[in-house]
Amino acid sequence: MGRTRLAAAALALLALAAAPVAFAAPGGISPPSPRTDSGEAITQVYWFVFAICAFVFVAVETALILFVVRFRRRRGTPEHAEGPQIHGNTRLEVIWTVIPALILIAIAVVVFIRVPAVEATSDAGDEDALQVRVEAHQFYWQYEYDDGAVSLDTLYLPVERLAELQVTALDVDHSWWVPQLTGKKDAIPGRNNVLRFRPTREGTYEGRCAELCGLYHAFMPTDVRVVSEGEFEQWLAARQGRQGEEAAATLGKETWEHVCAKCHGLEGEGDIGPAVQGNGTMTNGEALWDLVQQGQNTPELESYMPPVGRGWERSQLEALVAYISSNETLSGQGGQQGGGENGG
């Protein structure tokens, strides 16, 4: 009996020691502070369910400990002695069946009541809503605005204005999630899922892909920059008209940094993908177009290249080629020539 008590005490001390570590983990037990009404609804549902689960856990564990102590085998009790044979207690069995059922019903009612607030469906008819097409690719996010502006991995939104995201994917399943703003929304090829929320405070909010989408899944972050209406209009004006020289240069640079460089290195030196410095494919519009549209999976190369440019307009590819051609290192005009393998 002494060893048993010692083991139980050791386990209890271990649990007490581990508890602060769990609470000190990134974010602790609480969700991030919400910055939208839908995020506030998610937080309310979280704490409601958490409180019920915590109460049930404490009640069950307290009863378990009391029963273990109260009905433990006493000193001097024969080892093979049996306890009292109790047939059952109908009232107790009804209670422990009905109460959990009522708890589950209460959780379901609260969750279903709050679902419209989480999905911002009450604002669905807002004519002032900013509509943005969100395209998920391996391994980046592309945001397309109605007026032709494009940004990669960073979504720009005006504060206090409803955002309506049309979320889809061009290759495999992904999931768009920015915890401080709203809940997750799956990005599925061939389907548009709508996500609405209204950011209430300016700032930059970090997000990620919440669906395992490949070996490079961890390197698919996204940011949402919520700015004033005036600042947003200025940013939008600078991005409008993809044929404009300045807008095209910005788009080409972003496309390289957020699409190609993630695998081939910022200077095309090679990383997960092969080195592409000085590779003629990179400055050949037609060859590069075929590569980014079809991808590449050949025995000569260890890594597989997904069709990263599926869904692009020609103007985006032209901007990318123009940026690569203007960069001496990438184009091979700076004295460093890459290998002859295709890549993009």
Sequence and secondary structure as in RCSB ss.txt:
>XXXX:A:sequence
MGRTRLAAAALALLALAAAPVAFAAPGGISPPSPRTDSGEAITQVYWFVFAICAFVFVAVETALILFVVRFRRRR
GTPEHAEGPQIHGNTRLEVIWTVIPALILIAIAVVVFIRVPAVEATSDAGDEDALQVRVEAHQFYWQYEYDDGAV
SLDTLYLPVERLAELQVTALDVDHSWWVPQLTGKKDAIPGRNNVLRFRPTREGTYEGRCAELCGLYHAFMPTDVR
VVSEGEFEQWLAARQGRQGEEAAATLGKETWEHVCAKCHGLEGEGDIGPAVQGNGTMTNGEALWDLVQQGQNTPE
LESYMPPVGRGWERSQLEALVAYISSNETLSGQGGQQGGGENGG
>XXXX:A:secstr
 HHHHHHHHHHHHHHHHHHHHHHTSTTTTS     BHHHHHHHHHHHHHHHHHHHHHHHHHHHHHHHHHHT   T
T  TT         HHHHHHHHHHHHHHHHHHHHHHHHHHHHHHTGGGTT TT EEEEEEEETTEEEEEETTS E
EESEEEEETTS EEEEEEESSS EEEE TTT   EEE BT  EEEEE B S EEEEEEE S  STTGGG EEEEE
EE HHHHHHHHHHH  TTSHHHHHHHHHHHIIIIIHHHH TTS  SSS   TT GGGG HHHHHHHHHH B  TT
 SS B  TTTT  HHHHHHHHHHHHH HHHHTTTS    S    
